[in-house]
Amino acid sequence: MAGFRVKINKEQLANVDSAMIGIKNGYAKVLVRSLNKTITGVRTDAVKEIGKEITPKARIIRNTFKLFKANYANLSAAVKSTGWPIPLIHYLARQIKKGVSYKVRKQAQGRLILKHAFIATMKSGHKGVFWRKFKGTPTKKVKPKFKYGALPERYRLPIKQRYGPSIPD
């Protein structure tokens, strides 16, 4: 994890402590508040910078960040981004005739196409990009002699949701 450190020497700490002589735990209170304010700003800046590069909304990017806030016992703070694959629907996915097109990076020339995929909304309200599990390999063109929509539901399953890269990637 890349990061930076701010170190305060004992002389600087003594100056802050003498300025806050009338306040109980004055320097600790100042440090805790300033560290916590700083890391929230760092997260905001990171979300903006990442948002310039990739297509998911800021809310999706922000949810991958975890703040470790300072307190009186621990006068240190950190921001960490941990990630899991983001559902492909958040990468500007659109249904097209061949499948689903999507775009991961904003600077990319064109959209990528995931053949044989479809966008669906589940009964729970979850919307995603899915494809059916094929009996053969996905590289072979499996063209059924019937339409999936005409089959009863139990024959149209299982389907599998597709994911894009995680934010830390």
Steps between C-alpha positions, in 0.01 A plus 500: 500500500655828390462792731666785678586579858491823696730505800484751782802538727482551876577872478206561265276293726609703803418826316149376418455374858604839648260683265217276621586522871142574611344210306511145635684272253538807277771376264348153476159648417654720229698212350206258498268751335757613242601143408139389459417808291807438285425135422143579394646759261752245372217257428304771315802589287573134426140438390517802266831391346389140450168625359692686228643169378219244526127506434325381824323768704673665795275314747631165373862620525451654847359175639836327443679737739526437872602772743700416811441806715720634777396507866662605828660159551631475142614826342524364147256475211493314168297458182497158335335385179408136488306368213300226351390475138235759411188374318533571127174698499688787672739531204246678274358170374244512218305225333575460129404239244823299536499508882601774742742784435688665785782746560747468788733797441377846403801559274452176305428529127195278474267279695567133567238239411411197708330268254194297601452706817183678603387761752227386737328613818449230760186462711688663788551813287871435440603597147804340339673357196455124475563209269379144499731218595564303183547125489785549249793737509418872469732527199279271291200662343205324655191604308186335634223411256245664730461828686588505868209732572255234381628242750363461852713679761649184649670426164641849460713483812772503635632840406815663630565868568801660328745729680758760400828591670513610863579861589852432645588317175 
